């Protein structure tokens, strides 16, 4: 039997392109193929100290289960005694956040396109009874052609079939649905609230209810109605009002038909959903990626960090730790749906 196992030795580390609370993300080259990939390194001690073991297992499981053009693909997963490694499809356009912060806000056709990619991806997750729970511009990547893809499944929850199956308080404050803040149980409808927050931020440049005062923010999400700038279209305002309904059962997308009423809303009138799934709709913006593999689309503060695996000398040593049995993975070319 051929040994398809992979380790850090199979990659050349090129540049840091992201950093999170548990580790960093590097642009790497697969030595035997020359393929450019993104490598997410997670320190096991950080994960254990912050009680994130279950979240990390979920991320690994979700990445293996999903197969969708607007969800980043897992290529390999492996571990060393001190770290976990996810090797993912590389999106050289960088984070949506990077482009939004430079543009300040997007025109409506561009926002509609990215939002439609997200609706399509979340619909796929929900069909697998996965709630994403962390939709925000930092977790959306732009590929070489300009399509938007979800990444980072550390807060996702599996086996959610209704609107009250998950209990934990997690997510990014500005994007949290009221039922998460109220700790009353939550389900798939939280992702449609977050879609509203994403659309609002793309069109205005700031998340809804934005304030640096955390207590005031939570109070606004729970009790206040959203204010719209005058330049938003009537279709955008109408969709946002329906996505920002406090009661998840009454929220657009909160019923048994999930994404269908959202897709049918006039805000998305220009989108042919079948063509979008087949990547037949031309993206409104194509990132510049030619000269440097797209590194110009990533923040300088990351790229200044040394592109090394700081604990990496142990990468081939030692057996898999019992906490992460079955972690390793090789994607054998699963076709897209």
C-alpha positions in Angstrom: 0.0 0.0 0.0 1.3 3.5 -0.9 2.0 5.8 2.0 0.2 9.0 1.2 1.1 10.7 4.6 2.2 14.2 4.4 4.4 16.3 6.8 5.8 19.8 7.0 8.9 18.5 5.1 6.8 18.3 2.0 6.3 22.0 1.8 8.4 25.2 1.3 7.3 28.0 3.6 7.1 31.3 1.7 5.3 34.0 3.7 3.0 34.6 6.7 -0.4 35.7 5.3 -2.5 35.6 8.5 -2.5 35.3 12.2 -5.1 34.2 14.7 -5.3 33.5 18.4 -4.1 29.9 18.1 -1.5 30.2 15.4 -0.7 31.5 11.9 -1.4 31.0 8.3 1.4 30.7 5.7 1.6 30.7 1.9 3.5 27.4 1.1 4.6 25.6 -2.0 4.1 21.8 -2.2 7.6 20.6 -3.1 6.6 17.7 -5.5 4.0 19.6 -7.5 4.8 23.3 -7.1 1.2 24.0 -6.1 0.6 27.1 -4.0 -1.4 26.4 -0.8 -2.3 28.0 2.5 -1.0 26.3 5.6 -2.8 27.0 8.9 -0.6 26.0 11.9 -2.3 25.6 15.3 -0.4 25.1 18.6 -1.8 22.2 20.6 -0.9 23.9 23.9 -2.9 27.1 23.0 -5.9 25.0 21.9 -5.9 22.9 25.1 -5.4 26.0 27.3 -8.3 27.8 25.8 -10.6 24.7 25.7 -10.8 24.7 21.9 -10.1 21.0 21.4 -13.7 20.3 20.4 -13.9 23.3 18.1 -10.7 22.2 16.4 -12.1 18.7 15.9 -15.2 20.2 14.4 -13.3 22.3 12.0 -11.4 19.3 10.7 -14.6 17.3 10.4 -16.5 20.1 8.6 -13.7 20.7 6.2 -13.7 17.0 5.2 -17.5 16.9 4.8 -18.1 20.0 2.7 -17.6 20.2 -1.1 -18.7 23.5 -2.6 -17.2 26.1 -5.0 -17.6 28.9 -2.4 -16.1 27.0 0.6 -12.3 26.7 0.8 -11.1 23.2 0.3 -9.0 21.1 2.7 -6.1 19.5 0.8 -4.2 17.9 3.7 -4.3 17.7 7.5 -1.4 16.3 9.6 0.1 16.9 13.0 3.4 17.0 14.9 3.7 16.4 18.7 3.1 20.1 19.3 1.0 21.4 16.4 -1.9 20.7 14.0 -1.6 21.6 10.4 -4.5 22.3 7.9 -3.3 22.7 4.3 -6.0 24.5 2.4 -6.7 25.8 -1.1 -4.9 29.2 -1.5 -7.0 32.2 -2.4 -4.5 34.8 -3.7 -7.1 37.6 -3.6 -6.8 37.7 0.2 -9.6 38.6 2.7 -12.7 40.4 1.7 -11.9 42.6 4.7 -8.7 43.8 3.0 -10.5 45.0 -0.1 -13.5 46.4 1.8 -11.2 48.5 4.1 -9.5 49.9 1.0 -12.7 50.6 -0.9 -14.4 51.8 2.3 -17.7 50.4 0.9 -18.8 48.4 -2.2 -21.3 49.4 -4.8 -24.5 47.3 -4.6 -23.7 44.9 -7.6 -20.4 43.9 -6.0 -22.0 43.4 -2.5 -24.9 41.4 -4.1 -22.3 39.1 -5.8 -20.3 38.4 -2.7 -23.5 38.0 -0.6 -24.8 35.5 -3.2 -21.7 33.4 -2.9 -22.2 33.3 0.9 -25.9 32.4 0.6 -24.9 29.5 -1.7 -22.1 28.3 0.7 -24.3 28.6 3.8 -27.1 26.8 2.1 -24.7 23.9 1.5 -23.6 23.9 5.2 -27.2 24.0 6.4 -28.1 21.1 4.1 -25.5 19.1 6.1 -27.0 20.4 9.4 -23.9 22.6 10.0 -24.3 26.1 11.4 -21.3 28.3 10.5 -21.6 31.0 13.2 -18.7 33.2 12.1 -19.6 35.0 8.9 -17.6 38.2 8.6 -15.3 39.9 6.1 -12.2 38.5 7.7 -13.4 34.9 7.1 -14.2 35.4 3.4 -11.4 34.9 0.9 -11.2 36.0 -2.7 -9.8 33.5 -5.2 -7.7 34.3 -8.3 -10.9 34.7 -10.5 -12.6 37.0 -7.9 -15.1 34.5 -6.4 -15.7 34.6 -2.6 -15.1 31.6 -0.4 -15.8 30.9 3.3 -12.9 29.8 5.5 -12.3 29.1 9.2 -14.8 26.6 10.6 -13.5 26.9 14.2 -16.9 28.1 15.5 -19.1 25.9 13.4 -21.5 23.5 15.0 -22.6 20.1 13.6 -25.9 18.2 13.9 -28.1 21.3 14.2 -31.6 20.7 12.8 -33.7 23.4 14.4 -33.4 27.0 15.7 -32.4 26.1 19.3 -29.9 23.2 19.1 -26.7 25.2 19.9 -26.0 26.8 23.3 -22.5 28.2 23.4 -21.8 31.9 23.3 -19.4 32.4 20.5 -18.8 34.5 17.4 -17.6 38.0 16.6 -19.4 40.7 18.7 -20.7 42.9 15.9 -22.1 39.9 14.0 -23.8 38.1 16.9 -27.5 37.3 16.5 -29.7 38.4 19.4 -30.6 34.8 20.3 -26.9 34.0 20.9 -26.6 37.1 23.2 -29.8 36.0 25.0 -28.4 32.5 25.5 -31.7 31.0 24.6 -30.4 28.4 22.2 -29.8 29.1 18.6 -29.7 27.4 15.2 -29.3 28.0 11.5 -31.1 31.4 11.5 -28.0 32.9 13.2 -26.2 32.6 9.9 -28.9 34.7 8.1 -28.6 37.4 10.8 -24.8 37.5 10.1 -25.5 37.6 6.4 -27.5 40.8 7.1 -24.5 42.2 9.1 -22.1 41.3 6.2 -24.3 43.0 3.6 -24.8 46.1 5.8 -21.0 46.4 6.3 -20.3 45.9 2.6 -22.7 48.6 1.6 -21.9 51.1 4.4 -18.4 50.4 5.6 -19.3 49.6 9.2 -21.1 46.7 10.9 -24.6 47.4 12.1 -25.1 48.8 15.6 -21.3 49.6 15.5 -19.8 51.0 18.8 -16.6 50.3 20.7 -18.7 50.0 23.9 -19.4 46.2 24.1 -22.4 46.6 26.5 -24.0 49.2 24.4 -23.5 47.0 21.3 -25.1 44.0 22.9 -28.0 46.1 24.1 -28.5 47.5 20.6 -28.5 44.1 19.0 -31.0 42.8 21.5 -33.4 45.8 21.6 -32.9 48.5 19.0 -34.0 48.7 15.4 -31.3 49.3 12.7 -30.8 52.7 11.2 -30.0 52.9 7.5 -28.0 55.6 5.6 -30.1 57.3 3.0 -28.1 56.1 0.0 -29.1 52.4 0.5 -31.5 51.1 -2.1 -35.1 50.2 -1.2 -34.3 46.5 -2.0 -31.2 46.5 0.3 -33.2 48.1 3.1 -36.0 45.7 2.8 -33.8 42.6 2.8 -31.8 43.9 5.8 -35.0 44.6 7.8 -36.1 41.0 7.1 -32.7 39.6 8.1 -32.5 41.8 11.2 -35.7 40.4 12.8 -34.9 39.7 16.4 -37.1 36.5 16.5 -35.2 33.8 14.6 -38.5 32.0 13.7 -39.7 35.2 12.0 -36.4 36.1 10.3 -36.0 35.6 6.6 -34.3 32.2 6.2 -35.4 31.2 9.7 -38.2 28.9 8.5 -38.2 25.4 7.1 -37.2 26.6 3.6 -34.0 28.1 4.9 -32.3 30.0 2.1 -35.1 29.9 -0.5 -36.9 33.1 0.5 -33.6 34.9 0.7 -32.6 33.8 -2.8 -36.0 35.0 -4.1 -35.7 38.5 -2.6 -35.5 41.4 -5.2 -32.0 42.3 -3.8 -30.7 39.2 -5.6 -32.8 39.6 -8.7 -29.7 39.8 -10.9 -28.4 36.4 -9.6 -29.1 33.2 -11.6 -28.4 30.8 -8.7 -27.7 27.8 -10.9 -25.2 29.8 -13.0 -23.6 31.0 -9.8 -23.1 27.5 -8.5 -21.5 26.6 -11.8 -19.2 29.7 -11.6 -20.7 31.0 -14.8 -21.3 34.5 -13.4 -18.3 36.8 -14.0 -17.1 38.3 -10.7 -17.3 42.2 -10.6 -13.7 42.5 -9.4 -10.7 40.4 -10.2 -7.7 40.7 -7.8 -4.2 41.4 -8.9 -2.3 38.2 -8.3 0.3 37.9 -11.1 3.6 39.2 -9.9 3.9 37.8 -6.4 1.3 35.0 -6.1 -1.1 37.6 -4.8 0.9 38.6 -1.7 0.1 42.2 -2.4 -3.5 41.4 -1.2 -2.3 40.5 2.3 -1.5 42.8 5.2 2.2 44.0 5.6 2.1 43.2 9.3 1.7 39.5 8.6 4.3 39.4 5.8 6.9 41.0 8.0 6.7 37.9 10.4 9.3 35.2 9.8 7.9 32.4 7.6 9.1 29.6 9.9 7.5 26.7 11.8 8.7 27.8 15.2 8.2 24.3 16.8 8.5 22.5 13.5 11.7 20.5 14.1 9.5 17.9 15.7 7.2 17.6 12.7 8.2 14.0 11.8 8.8 12.8 15.4 6.5 11.1 17.8 3.1 9.4 17.4 -0.1 11.3 17.0 -1.3 12.6 20.4 -4.4 10.7 21.6 -6.5 13.9 21.6 -6.2 14.1 17.8 -6.5 10.5 16.7 -7.7 10.4 13.1 -6.7 14.0 12.3 -4.6 13.3 9.2 -6.2 13.7 5.8 -5.3 13.7 2.2 -7.8 15.0 -0.4 -7.7 12.6 -3.3 -9.2 15.0 -5.9 -12.8 15.0 -4.8 -14.8 16.6 -7.7 -16.8 19.7 -7.0 -20.6 19.5 -7.0 
